Amino acid sequence: MKETTTSSLDLLWGTGDRPGRGPKPGLTLDRIVTAAVAVADAEGLDAVSMRRVSAELGVGTMSLYRYVPGKAELLDLMLDRVQGESFEEDPEPPTHWRETVAKLARSSLDLYRAHPWLMKVNQARSLLGPSALRGLELCLSGLKGPHGMGLSDPETISVIVTVQSYAAGLARMEIQTAEAARETGVGDTEFWRRQQPYLERAMASGDYPLMAALADDTFSTETDHFTFGLERLLDGFEVLVSRGAGGASRR
């Protein structure tokens, strides 16, 4: 894989546009990234190419290369663009760390819902651009400020990683469920209806007594798994915060 870190960082932290010789073009780096994100949102990451983005902008493909060396760098710019959405500045900032954690979790889930293609991107070594750092700074202001958790710096980052990983897991289940329905043409209701006779025989066999004894609403689609899990995470963090405060709850 081609190493593109330096060129991507130059674009993320540079002046933005890459002027070339001749008359000033009517294209900007911002317009290119916006168009690329729109294509990915509508059709998935595989649909994004320099040729496709240039077509969306109504310019020749070579025009894009005046600003972005290639698709790898474009993807880095796209990631930083959308990551800036996950923790936007609030005119009424959270007054307690639990609110900050809850906002981080929900905004992370909303980010994946708005941009499902993020699930296709290896974010293990994402570059930290201005949007990503701004979001992290805002998050830290709630976790380490006057109403923060009082944790060490490594612990604070672990909280962020835990919460974002939790949100990503729930988002992955949602996105994959939607993809399966779209790719097979079979919705959730029909999918489970086809399994029902087999499951009924299995329950009647006596081989799965605990499963057979489950309440009728156990697997209800009305269950809010996200909120349930988020509340448990918050309660767990509360224990950690209380220990750091000498055992007295700060809730």
N, C-alpha and C positions, 0 to 999 in steps of 0.2 A: 504494500500500500504506500502511495506517495506521501511523504512528509509535507504537510501544508501548514504546520503550526505558525511559523513566522509570518507567512503571507496573510494568514487569517487574522492574526493579532494586529498586524499593520492596518488591516482594513477596519477591525473593530475599534481600535484606539487612534486611528489616523484621522485625517480631515474628512474622510468619507468618499467623496468623488475622486475618480482617477482621470484627470484631464489628459487629453491627448493632443496631438498637433491639429492645427486647423481650427475652424470655427467652433465655438463652444457648443457641444451637443445638448439636445433637450432631454437627455437621460440623466438620471441620478441613481446613486447606489440605493437610496431609500426606495425609489420606485421599483427597482429590480427585486429587492428583498420582499417588498410588499406583494409583488406579482407572484413570486415563487411560493410564498406562504399561501396565497390564495389558491394556487394550483394544487399544492399538497393537501390543503383542507378539503378541496372539492373532489380530488381524484386519487389521493394517496401519494406517497413519496416517490413511487416508481414513475409517476407521470412527470416529475420535475426533471427537466434537462435544460441546458443552455438554449437549445433550439426552441423548446416549447415556451420557455419564459420570454424569449425574444419575440416569438409570435404573438404572445399575449400583449406585449408592449408595442407591437407594430413596428419593430426595428429589425435590422439584420442581425444574425447571430453574432457576427464578429464585433458588433457594437458593444455587446455585453463584456467581451474580453478586455475592453478599455478600462473596465471597472473591477471585474472579478476574474481571477486567473482560471477558475474552473468550478465544477459542481461541488467539490469538496469544500472549498472556501465559501461558496454560496450557502451550503448547509450550515456551516458554522455561524454565518450571519443570521440565518433563519432561526437557529436555536436561540441565539441571544435575543432576537426580536421577541419571540413568543415567551421566553423565560421572564421577560420584563413584565408580562401580564400577571404572573402568578402571585405577586405580592405588591400591588400598587399602593401608593401612598394614600392613606385614609385621612380625610379632614378631621375625623374624630378618632384618633388613635386608641387602640385597646388600653384599658386601665388595669388589666391583670394579665399575667402570663398565660393563663388558661385561654383567654380570648385570643391571644396571639397564636397559640398552638392550634386552636380550632380554626382560625382564619387561614393559617398555613395549610392545614389539611384540606379544607374545602376549596381553597383557591388552587391547590395542586390538582385535586380531582377535576375541577372545572377546566383547568388547563388541558388535561388529557382529553376531556370530552370535546373541547373546542378544536383540538388539534390531534386527532387519533394517530396521525403519522408519527408522533413522537415515540410511540411504542416500537417503531421499526428502527429507531436510531440508537446506536450504542453511545450512551451518555456517561460511560465510566470515566472518560477523560475529557469532558466538555471544557472548552475554553471559557475563561471568565472574562466576559466583555462588560461594557458599561451597564447594560440592562440587568444582567445577572448579578453584578455586584451591588447595584442599587437595590434590587429586591432583597439580597442578603443583608444589606445594611439596615433596611427597614425592619426585617425580621429580627435581627439582633437587637434593635432598639427596644423591641417589646420583650425580648427574653432576658436582656441584661440591663435594662433601664431601671428606673425607680420601682417599677412594679414587676420586676423580672423574677427569675427563678433562683438566683443566687448560686448558680452552679459554676464549676470551673469552665474554662473555655473549651477544652475537649468534650466535656459532658454536654455543653450547650450545642455543639456541632452534632453530637450523637443524637440529641433530641430532634434536631432538624432532619437528619438522615432517616431516623426511625419514622417520623411522621410522613415524610415524603415517600418513603418506601411503602408504607401502609396505604397511602392514597393511590400510588401507582399499581399496587396489587389489586385493589378494588376496581380501578379504571381498566386494567387489563382484562378482568373478567367481563366487564360491560362491553368493552370493545370487541373482544373475541366472540361474545355471544351475538352481537350485531353482525359481525363478519360471517359467522356460520350461517345465520339466517339468510343473509344476502347471497352467499355463495351457493347454498343448497336450495334456496327457495322454500325452505321449511321453517316456519316460525316456531317459537317456543311452545305454544299450546299444542300444535300438531306433533312436535318432536316428542313431548311427554305423553301425548295420547297414544302414540304408536308403541310406547314402552309399557303402557298400563297393563295389558293382559299378562305380560311376562312378569312384571313386578307383583301383580296380585297372586299369581301362582307361587312365586318365591316366598311371599309373606305367609301364604297358607301352608307352606311346606313345614313350618316349624323350625327351619334352619336359621332363621333370623328373628328370634323372639324380641330383642330390644328394638329392632327396626319396626317390627309389626306393631309394637305397643306405642309407637310415637303418635302424638295427637294429629288430628286431621289437618291442622293449620301449621304444622311444623315447617313445611317448605313453602309457605305462603309468599307470593311475590310482593305482598304488602309490607313484609318485614324490612325495616331500614337497617341493614347490616352495617352500613357506613357509620351512622350515628352511634349505634351500639358499640362498635369497635373503638370509635373516637373517644367516647366517654370512658371506656376502660383504659385507654392510653393515658388520658388526662388524670384518672384516678391513680394510675401507677406512677406517673411523674409527680403527683402530689406527695406520695410517700417519700420519694427521693428528696423533694424540696423540704419536707418536714424534717427529715433526718439532718439536712444541712443547717436547719434553723434550730437545732438543739432539741428536736422532737416536737416542737409546737407547730401545729398546722398553720399555714399562711393563707389558707383559702378564705 
